[in-house]
């Protein structure tokens, strides 16, 4: 079972990279399950709502991290636009890795996230 915890760091960019790394590793190791979870509208509640007192729903956690990132970095871009950019990159990068086109590189993930985010 895939389990998410609340963000552990005060640094939102670090939390975003950790979340991206988690998603990418899941896409790489259990691609069929991730395709089912990410692209099946019938199971959106599984990753959009809190599952219990100790875990956050996936989308709730993602939006929390992006909200913190916008505050910490003084960004003016709407959270919805930032969400789309980051989500599209993480899914695309994960698909490339899962299909053997590239290998995972945390530095590339950090650089790409920083460039997509912009700001200070």
TORKOL-332126 format. One record per residue (C-alpha): residue in three letters; residue number from 1; x, y, z. Coordinates in steps of 0.2 Angstrom, whole numbers. Each point is the difference from the previous one (the first is absolute). Layout:
# TORKOL-332126
+--------+-----+-------+-------+-------+
| residu | num |  east | north |    up |
+--------+-----+-------+-------+-------+
|    ALA | NUM |     X |     Y |     Z |
...
+--------+-----+-------+-------+-------+
//
This chain:
# TORKOL-332126
+--------+-----+-------+-------+-------+
| residu | num |  east | north |    up |
+--------+-----+-------+-------+-------+
|    UNK |   1 |     0 |     0 |     0 |
|    UNK |   2 |     6 |    17 |    -4 |
|    UNK |   3 |     1 |    11 |    15 |
|    UNK |   4 |     3 |    19 |     2 |
|    UNK |   5 |     5 |     9 |    15 |
|    UNK |   6 |    -1 |    19 |     4 |
|    UNK |   7 |    15 |    10 |    -7 |
|    UNK |   8 |    14 |    -2 |    12 |
|    UNK |   9 |    11 |    15 |    -4 |
|    UNK |  10 |    -3 |    18 |     2 |
|    UNK |  11 |     8 |     3 |   -17 |
|    UNK |  12 |   -15 |    -1 |   -13 |
|    UNK |  13 |    12 |    -3 |   -15 |
|    UNK |  14 |     8 |   -15 |     9 |
|    UNK |  15 |   -17 |    -7 |     4 |
|    UNK |  16 |    -5 |     2 |   -18 |
|    UNK |  17 |    15 |    -9 |    -6 |
|    UNK |  18 |    -3 |   -14 |    13 |
|    UNK |  19 |   -18 |    -1 |    -6 |
|    UNK |  20 |     6 |    -1 |   -18 |
|    UNK |  21 |    13 |   -13 |     4 |
|    UNK |  22 |   -13 |   -10 |     8 |
|    UNK |  23 |   -12 |     1 |   -14 |
|    UNK |  24 |    13 |    -4 |   -13 |
|    UNK |  25 |     6 |   -15 |    10 |
|    UNK |  26 |   -17 |    -7 |     1 |
|    UNK |  27 |    -3 |     3 |   -19 |
|    UNK |  28 |    16 |    -9 |    -3 |
|    UNK |  29 |    -3 |   -15 |    12 |
|    UNK |  30 |   -19 |    -2 |    -2 |
|    UNK |  31 |    -4 |     8 |   -16 |
|    UNK |  32 |   -17 |    -9 |    -3 |
|    UNK |  33 |    -6 |     5 |    18 |
|    UNK |  34 |     5 |    18 |    -3 |
|    UNK |  35 |    -8 |     1 |   -17 |
|    UNK |  36 |   -16 |    -7 |     9 |
|    UNK |  37 |     1 |    13 |    14 |
|    UNK |  38 |     5 |    15 |   -10 |
|    UNK |  39 |   -11 |    -2 |   -15 |
|    UNK |  40 |   -16 |    -9 |     6 |
|    UNK |  41 |   -13 |    13 |     5 |
|    UNK |  42 |    -9 |   -13 |    11 |
|    UNK |  43 |    14 |    -1 |    13 |
|    UNK |  44 |     4 |    19 |     2 |
|    UNK |  45 |    -6 |    -1 |    18 |
|    UNK |  46 |    14 |   -12 |     4 |
|    UNK |  47 |    13 |    14 |    -3 |
|    UNK |  48 |   -10 |    16 |     2 |
|    UNK |  49 |    -6 |    -3 |    18 |
|    UNK |  50 |     8 |    -4 |    17 |
|    UNK |  51 |     0 |   -18 |     2 |
|    UNK |  52 |     3 |     0 |    19 |
|    UNK |  53 |     6 |    11 |    14 |
|    UNK |  54 |    18 |    -3 |    -5 |
|    UNK |  55 |     0 |     2 |   -19 |
|    UNK |  56 |    -5 |    13 |   -12 |
|    UNK |  57 |    -9 |    -2 |   -16 |
|    UNK |  58 |    12 |     1 |   -14 |
|    UNK |  59 |    -8 |    16 |    -8 |
|    UNK |  60 |    -2 |     8 |    17 |
|    UNK |  61 |    19 |    -2 |     4 |
|    UNK |  62 |     5 |     6 |   -18 |
|    UNK |  63 |   -11 |    16 |     2 |
|    UNK |  64 |     7 |     3 |    18 |
|    UNK |  65 |    18 |    -1 |    -6 |
|    UNK |  66 |    -4 |    11 |   -15 |
|    UNK |  67 |    -8 |    13 |    11 |
|    UNK |  68 |    15 |     0 |    12 |
|    UNK |  69 |    11 |     1 |   -15 |
|    UNK |  70 |    -9 |    16 |    -7 |
|    UNK |  71 |     1 |     8 |    18 |
|    UNK |  72 |    19 |    -5 |     3 |
|    UNK |  73 |     5 |     6 |   -18 |
|    UNK |  74 |   -11 |    15 |    -2 |
|    UNK |  75 |    -7 |    -7 |   -16 |
|    UNK |  76 |   -14 |     9 |    -9 |
|    UNK |  77 |    -5 |   -14 |   -11 |
|    UNK |  78 |   -17 |    -8 |     5 |
|    UNK |  79 |     1 |   -16 |     9 |
|    UNK |  80 |   -11 |    -9 |   -13 |
|    UNK |  81 |    13 |     5 |   -14 |
|    UNK |  82 |    15 |    -6 |    10 |
|    UNK |  83 |   -10 |   -16 |     4 |
|    UNK |  84 |    -2 |    -4 |   -18 |
|    UNK |  85 |    18 |     4 |    -5 |
|    UNK |  86 |     7 |   -11 |    14 |
|    UNK |  87 |   -12 |   -14 |    -2 |
|    UNK |  88 |     2 |    -1 |   -18 |
|    UNK |  89 |    19 |    -1 |     2 |
|    UNK |  90 |     0 |   -13 |    14 |
|    UNK |  91 |   -12 |   -11 |   -10 |
|    UNK |  92 |    10 |     2 |   -16 |
|    UNK |  93 |    17 |    -3 |     8 |
|    UNK |  94 |    -7 |   -15 |     9 |
|    UNK |  95 |    -7 |    -7 |   -16 |
|    UNK |  96 |    17 |     2 |    -8 |
|    UNK |  97 |     9 |    -9 |    14 |
|    UNK |  98 |   -13 |   -14 |     1 |
|    UNK |  99 |     2 |    -3 |   -19 |
|    UNK | 100 |    19 |    -1 |     2 |
|    UNK | 101 |     3 |    16 |   -11 |
|    UNK | 102 |    10 |     8 |    14 |
|    UNK | 103 |     6 |    -3 |    17 |
|    UNK | 104 |    -5 |     9 |    16 |
|    UNK | 105 |    11 |    15 |     5 |
|    UNK | 106 |    -5 |    10 |    15 |
|    UNK | 107 |    11 |    15 |    -5 |
|    UNK | 108 |   -10 |     1 |   -17 |
|    UNK | 109 |   -17 |    -1 |    10 |
|    UNK | 110 |     6 |    14 |    12 |
|    UNK | 111 |     7 |    11 |   -15 |
|    UNK | 112 |   -16 |    -3 |   -10 |
|    UNK | 113 |   -11 |     4 |    15 |
|    UNK | 114 |     9 |    16 |     3 |
|    UNK | 115 |    -1 |     6 |   -18 |
|    UNK | 116 |   -18 |    -4 |    -1 |
|    UNK | 117 |    -4 |     9 |    16 |
|    UNK | 118 |    10 |    16 |    -3 |
|    UNK | 119 |     0 |    14 |    12 |
|    UNK | 120 |    14 |     3 |    12 |
+--------+-----+-------+-------+-------+
//
